[in-house]
Amino acid sequence: MSVSTLFWGILFGAIGLGFFIYGKKQQAIVPLVCGLALMVFPYFVSGTWLLIAIGAALTAIPYFVRV
């Protein structure tokens, strides 16, 4: 594990926590699920570029999907 992987994992985890709290308070399923996914997926992805790509995609989903 490199320092950059650790940094990106912490960053996406913090963004995920924000999405999770927002989704729970607003009772919105998309930010809630994306927030949970953002907090969990860094544990399973080891490549830095893959981590950034998945994290960016999960961060963008609530902005484009309105349910």
GROMACS elastic network, one bead per residue, 0.5 to 0.9 nm:
[ bonds ]
;  ai    aj funct       b0    kb
    1     4     6  0.83634   500
    1     5     6  0.64331   500
    1     6     6  0.70937   500
    1    46     6  0.72224   500
    1    47     6  0.87495   500
    2     5     6  0.53385   500
    2     6     6  0.64273   500
    2     7     6  0.87478   500
    2    48     6  0.84243   500
    3     6     6  0.50962   500
    3     7     6  0.61153   500
    3     8     6  0.86658   500
    4     8     6  0.61122   500
    4     9     6  0.84191   500
    4    48     6  0.69936   500
    5     8     6  0.52738   500
    5     9     6  0.60371   500
    5    10     6  0.86154   500
    5    42     6  0.84991   500
    5    46     6  0.74342   500
    5    47     6  0.73216   500
    5    48     6  0.52190   500
    5    49     6  0.87618   500
    5    51     6  0.74993   500
    5    52     6  0.88187   500
    6     9     6  0.51007   500
    6    10     6  0.62211   500
    6    11     6  0.86235   500
    6    42     6  0.86660   500
    6    48     6  0.89314   500
    7    10     6  0.52361   500
    7    11     6  0.61736   500
    7    12     6  0.86959   500
    8    12     6  0.60634   500
    8    13     6  0.83160   500
    8    42     6  0.83604   500
    8    48     6  0.78134   500
    8    51     6  0.73708   500
    8    52     6  0.70110   500
    8    55     6  0.85563   500
    9    12     6  0.53225   500
    9    13     6  0.59525   500
    9    14     6  0.85806   500
    9    38     6  0.87109   500
    9    39     6  0.82164   500
    9    41     6  0.85282   500
    9    42     6  0.53175   500
    9    43     6  0.80799   500
    9    51     6  0.75506   500
    9    52     6  0.87157   500
    9    55     6  0.86413   500
   10    14     6  0.61524   500
   10    15     6  0.86689   500
   10    39     6  0.85788   500
   10    42     6  0.84164   500
   11    14     6  0.52354   500
   11    15     6  0.63464   500
   11    16     6  0.85653   500
   12    15     6  0.50138   500
   12    16     6  0.59506   500
   12    17     6  0.85379   500
   12    35     6  0.89979   500
   12    38     6  0.58409   500
   12    39     6  0.67770   500
   12    42     6  0.79824   500
   12    52     6  0.86544   500
   12    55     6  0.62178   500
   12    56     6  0.84977   500
   12    59     6  0.81716   500
   13    17     6  0.61527   500
   13    18     6  0.87059   500
   13    35     6  0.80594   500
   13    36     6  0.87450   500
   13    37     6  0.89247   500
   13    38     6  0.56585   500
   13    40     6  0.75760   500
   13    41     6  0.87817   500
   13    42     6  0.78351   500
   14    17     6  0.50511   500
   14    18     6  0.64144   500
   14    19     6  0.87514   500
   14    35     6  0.89934   500
   14    38     6  0.84052   500
   14    39     6  0.74295   500
   15    18     6  0.51375   500
   15    19     6  0.63045   500
   15    20     6  0.85930   500
   15    35     6  0.71931   500
   15    38     6  0.73214   500
   15    39     6  0.80706   500
   15    59     6  0.77245   500
   16    19     6  0.50191   500
   16    20     6  0.59590   500
   16    21     6  0.85570   500
   16    31     6  0.85428   500
   16    32     6  0.85380   500
   16    34     6  0.68940   500
   16    36     6  0.61866   500
   16    37     6  0.72555   500
   16    39     6  0.52340   500
   16    40     6  0.87778   500
   16    58     6  0.89268   500
   16    59     6  0.79357   500
   17    21     6  0.61405   500
   17    22     6  0.84886   500
   17    35     6  0.58425   500
   17    36     6  0.73833   500
   17    38     6  0.79429   500
   17    39     6  0.67266   500
   18    21     6  0.52909   500
   18    22     6  0.61102   500
   18    23     6  0.85002   500
   18    31     6  0.89709   500
   18    35     6  0.70477   500
   19    22     6  0.50830   500
   19    23     6  0.59323   500
   19    24     6  0.84539   500
   19    31     6  0.51919   500
   19    32     6  0.60498   500
   19    33     6  0.84367   500
   19    34     6  0.70147   500
   19    36     6  0.80219   500
   19    38     6  0.87641   500
   19    59     6  0.87191   500
   19    62     6  0.87015   500
   20    23     6  0.51397   500
   20    24     6  0.60829   500
   20    25     6  0.86284   500
   20    31     6  0.62008   500
   20    33     6  0.71948   500
   20    34     6  0.74163   500
   20    36     6  0.61300   500
   20    39     6  0.89385   500
   21    24     6  0.51521   500
   21    25     6  0.61751   500
   21    26     6  0.85228   500
   21    31     6  0.86586   500
   21    32     6  0.73126   500
   21    35     6  0.81031   500
   22    25     6  0.52842   500
   22    26     6  0.59941   500
   22    27     6  0.80734   500
   22    28     6  0.78980   500
   22    31     6  0.70498   500
   22    32     6  0.72307   500
   22    35     6  0.88938   500
   23    26     6  0.52253   500
   23    27     6  0.54216   500
   23    29     6  0.62305   500
   23    30     6  0.72386   500
   23    33     6  0.80476   500
   23    35     6  0.80099   500
   24    27     6  0.50199   500
   24    28     6  0.66852   500
   24    29     6  0.79551   500
   24    31     6  0.83690   500
   24    32     6  0.61699   500
   25    28     6  0.79032   500
   26    29     6  0.88305   500
   27    32     6  0.80545   500
   28    31     6  0.61955   500
   28    32     6  0.64068   500
   28    33     6  0.89210   500
   28    67     6  0.76986   500
   29    32     6  0.50710   500
   29    33     6  0.60627   500
   29    34     6  0.84938   500
   29    67     6  0.76901   500
   30    33     6  0.53746   500
   30    34     6  0.60840   500
   30    35     6  0.83979   500
   30    61     6  0.79289   500
   30    62     6  0.59874   500
   30    65     6  0.73803   500
   30    66     6  0.75258   500
   30    67     6  0.70838   500
   31    34     6  0.50555   500
   31    35     6  0.57620   500
   31    36     6  0.84169   500
   31    59     6  0.89524   500
   31    61     6  0.82043   500
   31    62     6  0.55576   500
   31    63     6  0.89608   500
   32    35     6  0.51754   500
   32    36     6  0.62592   500
   32    37     6  0.86596   500
   33    36     6  0.51070   500
   33    37     6  0.61235   500
   33    38     6  0.85569   500
   34    38     6  0.59880   500
   34    39     6  0.85757   500
   34    58     6  0.59428   500
   34    59     6  0.72384   500
   34    61     6  0.74714   500
   34    62     6  0.73159   500
   35    38     6  0.50473   500
   35    39     6  0.62739   500
   35    40     6  0.87368   500
   35    58     6  0.81491   500
   35    59     6  0.82012   500
   36    39     6  0.52289   500
   36    40     6  0.63220   500
   36    41     6  0.86420   500
   37    40     6  0.51891   500
   37    41     6  0.57907   500
   37    42     6  0.89474   500
   37    58     6  0.75925   500
   38    41     6  0.57822   500
   38    42     6  0.73706   500
   38    54     6  0.86847   500
   38    55     6  0.65118   500
   38    58     6  0.66702   500
   38    59     6  0.76939   500
   39    42     6  0.70108   500
   39    43     6  0.85218   500
   40    43     6  0.60267   500
   40    44     6  0.76884   500
   41    44     6  0.54345   500
   41    45     6  0.64724   500
   41    51     6  0.82597   500
   41    54     6  0.84508   500
   41    55     6  0.83252   500
   42    45     6  0.52924   500
   42    46     6  0.75030   500
   42    51     6  0.66881   500
   42    55     6  0.84796   500
   43    46     6  0.77567   500
   45    48     6  0.80752   500
   45    50     6  0.71372   500
   45    51     6  0.60877   500
   46    50     6  0.77726   500
   46    51     6  0.71874   500
   47    50     6  0.53016   500
   47    51     6  0.60307   500
   47    52     6  0.87012   500
   48    51     6  0.50045   500
   48    52     6  0.62471   500
   48    53     6  0.86683   500
   49    52     6  0.50946   500
   49    53     6  0.61328   500
   49    54     6  0.86186   500
   50    53     6  0.50614   500
   50    54     6  0.60835   500
   50    55     6  0.83015   500
   51    54     6  0.54055   500
   51    55     6  0.59158   500
   51    56     6  0.84409   500
   52    55     6  0.50929   500
   52    56     6  0.59396   500
   52    57     6  0.84955   500
   53    56     6  0.52579   500
   53    57     6  0.62113   500
   53    58     6  0.86635   500
   54    57     6  0.51159   500
   54    58     6  0.61121   500
   54    59     6  0.84759   500
   55    58     6  0.51526   500
   55    59     6  0.60028   500
   55    60     6  0.85836   500
   56    59     6  0.50364   500
   56    60     6  0.61674   500
   56    61     6  0.87421   500
   57    60     6  0.51917   500
   57    61     6  0.62680   500
   58    61     6  0.53446   500
   58    62     6  0.77539   500
   59    62     6  0.68114   500
   59    63     6  0.79891   500
   60    63     6  0.54958   500
   60    64     6  0.67013   500
   60    65     6  0.87944   500
   61    64     6  0.53666   500
   61    65     6  0.58404   500
   61    66     6  0.89855   500
   62    65     6  0.53033   500
   62    66     6  0.68649   500
   63    66     6  0.73345   500
